Amino acid sequence: MSFAGKTILITGATRGIGKAMGLRFAREGANIVIAAKSVEENPKLGGTIYTAAAEMEAAGGKALAVPCDIRFEDQIQNVIDKAVEKFGGIDILINNASAISLTPTEQTESKRFDLMYTINVRGTFLVTKACIPFLRKGNNPHILTLSPPLNLDPKWFAHHVAYTVSKYDMSLLTIGWAREFKQEGIAANALWPRTTIDTAAVRNLLGGQALANMSRKPEILADAAFYILSKPSATCTGNLFLDEQVLAAEGITDLAPYSVVPGAELYTDLFVE
C-alpha cells in the first residue's frame, strides 16, 4: 500500500511518538498535517510544530503545521479546514495527543483530571468526529489511536484510576468507531507499546533518564503504525494492537535495534502483563 500523496493528520506530532510517525510516513511521500500546541520551543521538551514540519519535508514528504489545542472545537476545525485547503482531503487520522497524571484519587487535582479527560477522551472524540466526513472520501481510510488493550486487572486502576479510565475510554471509542463505520470502510484501531518508550513524558515525568535507558525508541511504534495503516481498511479494524504483535505478524522478531541502550533490560509499559 503506497502512502505517496496520502494525507495523514497527526495530533501531538511535535516530538516523540507522533513525530516519529510523521517522519516514517513522510519518507513514504505522504502529506503530514501536524496538529499540536508547541509554537515556541520549551527547552525541557525541544522542538515546535514548525521544526517538526521542516524535518518531515526534509525526509521526503509534504507537511503542514497548524497550531491546535484539541480541547477547543474551533481550533480543531481550523486544522481540518487548512488540511483540506492545502491537500484536498484527509485519508488517515492518528490520535496521538494525550495527557498523563499517574496520581491516586486524593492527589489528582480537578484541573489535572479535567486536562486528561478534555484531551484524551473529549479531544480524541472531537478530532475524529471532524475528520469523518473526509475519511469517508479518503483512500483506504484509517483511524489509529494511541491507547492500550483493555486489561481489567484492578492493579491498573488502583494507583492512577483517572488516567487509566481516560486511556481505556480512548480504546472504547476505537471499538465503537470500528463497528459504527465498518460498512463505510473506515478502519479504527488502537496501538500501544509493550515496553516504555523514550519520550519527554518518560524522561521528565515518569522515571528520568534511568527509565529512558530501559525503554525502546519511538520508531518501533512508527513502524507498527506503518504496517497497520498499510492494511485494507475494510478488514483491518477493531483491534487493540501491541507494537510487538504487529511486527511479529510481519515476520519482524529481532527488536534489538529499537532499544535505547543495546542489551538493556526493558521496562514493561502500563496495562501490559
C-alpha positions in Angstrom: 0.0 0.0 0.0 1.6 3.3 -1.1 1.4 6.3 1.1 2.6 8.7 -1.6 0.3 11.7 -1.8 -1.9 10.5 1.1 -2.8 13.0 3.8 -2.3 11.9 7.4 -3.4 14.2 10.3 -1.4 13.5 13.5 -2.3 15.2 16.8 0.6 15.9 19.1 3.2 15.3 16.4 5.8 17.9 17.6 8.0 15.3 19.2 8.2 11.7 20.5 5.9 9.1 19.1 3.8 11.4 16.9 6.8 13.0 15.3 8.4 9.6 14.7 5.2 8.5 12.9 5.2 11.7 10.9 8.8 11.1 9.8 8.1 7.5 8.9 5.2 8.4 6.6 7.0 11.4 5.2 9.7 9.1 4.0 6.9 7.3 2.1 5.9 10.5 0.4 2.8 11.3 2.5 1.4 14.7 3.3 1.6 15.2 7.1 -0.7 17.6 9.0 0.8 18.4 12.4 -1.8 19.5 14.9 -0.2 20.4 18.2 0.3 23.3 20.6 4.1 23.9 20.5 4.7 27.1 18.6 7.5 28.2 20.8 10.3 25.8 21.9 10.2 24.6 25.5 13.9 23.9 26.5 12.8 20.8 28.5 10.9 19.3 25.6 12.5 20.6 22.4 11.0 21.4 19.0 8.0 23.1 17.7 5.3 22.2 15.1 7.4 24.2 12.6 10.7 22.4 13.2 8.9 19.1 13.1 7.3 20.1 9.7 10.7 21.1 8.4 12.1 17.7 9.3 9.3 15.9 7.7 9.7 17.8 4.5 13.4 17.1 4.6 12.5 13.4 4.9 10.6 13.5 1.6 7.1 14.4 2.5 5.0 17.5 2.5 4.0 19.0 5.8 1.5 21.5 7.2 1.9 22.7 10.8 -1.2 24.1 12.4 -1.3 25.3 16.0 -4.1 23.3 17.8 -5.2 22.6 21.3 -7.7 19.8 20.8 -9.7 20.9 23.8 -11.2 23.6 21.6 -13.5 22.8 18.7 -12.7 26.0 16.7 -9.0 25.1 16.7 -9.8 21.6 15.6 -12.0 22.9 12.7 -9.2 25.3 11.7 -6.8 22.3 11.3 -9.4 20.4 9.2 -10.1 23.5 7.0 -6.4 24.1 6.4 -5.6 20.5 5.7 -8.4 20.2 3.2 -7.5 23.5 1.6 -3.8 22.5 1.2 -4.1 18.8 0.4 -7.7 18.3 -0.8 -8.8 15.8 1.9 -7.8 13.6 4.8 -7.1 9.8 4.4 -5.7 8.9 7.8 -6.1 10.2 11.4 -3.6 9.4 14.1 -4.9 10.3 17.6 -1.6 10.7 19.4 -2.2 13.7 21.7 -2.6 12.7 25.3 -2.2 14.0 28.9 -0.9 11.9 31.8 -1.0 12.1 35.6 -0.1 8.9 37.4 -1.7 10.1 40.7 -4.1 8.3 43.1 -7.5 9.8 43.7 -6.8 12.2 46.5 -3.7 13.6 44.8 -5.4 14.1 41.4 -6.3 17.8 41.3 -9.5 18.7 39.4 -7.5 20.6 36.8 -5.4 17.5 36.1 -8.5 15.3 35.9 -10.1 17.8 33.5 -7.0 18.1 31.4 -6.8 14.3 30.9 -10.5 14.0 30.1 -10.7 17.0 27.8 -7.6 15.9 25.8 -7.6 12.1 26.0 -11.4 11.5 25.7 -13.2 14.6 24.5 -10.4 15.9 22.3 -9.9 12.5 20.6 -13.6 12.2 20.0 -14.0 15.7 18.6 -11.0 15.4 16.2 -12.3 12.1 15.0 -15.8 13.5 14.5 -14.4 16.4 12.5 -12.4 14.1 10.3 -15.1 11.5 9.5 -16.7 13.4 6.5 -13.3 13.5 4.8 -12.3 10.0 5.8 -15.4 8.8 4.0 -13.9 10.1 0.8 -10.4 9.0 1.7 -8.1 6.5 0.1 -8.1 3.4 2.4 -9.2 5.5 5.4 -7.9 4.6 8.9 -8.3 6.0 12.4 -5.4 4.9 14.6 -5.5 5.9 18.3 -2.6 5.6 20.8 -4.4 3.7 23.6 -4.0 0.4 25.4 -5.6 -3.0 25.4 -8.4 -3.3 27.9 -6.9 -5.1 30.9 -9.3 -5.0 33.8 -6.9 -6.3 36.4 -7.6 -4.0 39.4 -3.9 -3.2 39.7 -4.1 -0.9 36.7 -6.8 1.1 38.4 -5.5 1.2 42.0 -2.8 3.8 41.7 -3.9 6.1 38.9 -7.6 5.4 38.3 -8.3 8.7 36.5 -5.6 8.3 33.9 -6.4 4.6 33.4 -10.0 5.2 32.7 -9.2 8.1 30.3 -6.9 5.9 28.3 -9.4 3.0 28.4 -12.1 5.3 27.2 -9.9 6.0 24.1 -9.8 2.3 23.4 -13.6 2.0 23.9 -14.1 4.8 21.4 -11.9 2.8 19.0 -14.1 -0.3 19.4 -17.2 1.8 18.9 -15.9 3.5 15.7 -14.8 0.2 14.2 -18.4 -1.0 14.3 -20.0 2.3 13.5 -18.0 2.9 10.4 -17.3 -0.6 9.2 -19.9 -0.5 6.4 -18.3 2.7 5.2 -14.9 1.1 5.0 -13.3 3.3 7.6 -11.0 1.3 9.9 -10.5 2.1 13.6 -7.7 0.5 15.5 -5.6 1.3 18.6 -1.9 0.8 19.2 0.2 0.6 22.4 3.8 -0.3 23.2 4.7 -3.4 25.1 7.6 -1.6 26.7 8.1 2.0 27.8 9.1 4.4 25.0 11.8 7.0 25.3 9.7 10.2 25.2 9.7 13.5 27.0 6.9 12.2 29.3 9.1 9.2 30.4 12.2 11.4 30.9 10.5 14.4 32.6 7.5 12.9 34.4 7.9 9.2 35.0 11.4 7.9 35.5 14.1 10.2 34.2 17.0 9.0 32.1 17.2 5.7 34.0 13.7 4.7 32.7 14.5 6.1 29.3 17.5 3.8 29.2 15.2 0.8 29.8 12.9 1.8 27.0 12.6 1.5 23.3 12.8 4.2 20.7 9.6 5.8 19.3 10.4 4.3 15.9 9.0 0.9 16.9 5.5 2.4 17.1 6.1 4.3 13.9 7.0 1.1 12.1 4.0 -0.7 13.7 1.7 2.1 12.6 3.1 1.8 9.0 2.1 -1.9 8.9 -1.4 -1.3 10.4 -2.2 1.6 8.1 -1.0 -0.4 5.1 -3.7 -3.0 5.6 -7.1 -2.8 3.8 -9.4 -0.6 5.9 -12.4 -2.8 5.1 -10.9 -5.8 7.0 -8.3 -4.5 9.5 -10.4 -2.8 12.1 -11.5 -3.1 15.7 -8.1 -4.2 17.0 -6.3 -3.0 20.1 -2.8 -3.8 18.9 0.5 -4.1 20.8 3.6 -3.0 18.8 5.4 -6.3 19.1 2.3 -8.2 17.9 2.1 -6.1 14.8 5.8 -6.5 13.9 5.7 -10.3 14.7 2.9 -10.7 12.2 5.2 -9.1 9.6 8.0 -11.6 10.5 10.0 -9.0 12.5 11.1 -10.6 15.7 14.5 -9.1 16.2 13.6 -5.9 18.1 17.1 -5.2 19.5 17.6 -2.2 17.1 14.8 -0.4 18.8 16.3 -0.4 22.3 17.7 2.9 23.5 20.6 1.1 25.2 21.6 -2.1 23.4 21.1 -5.1 25.5 19.4 -3.3 28.4 16.6 -4.9 30.4 13.4 -3.4 29.1 10.6 -2.0 31.3 7.1 -3.2 30.6 4.6 -0.4 29.9 1.4 0.3 31.8 -1.6 -2.0 31.1 0.6 -4.8 29.7 1.3 -8.0 31.5 
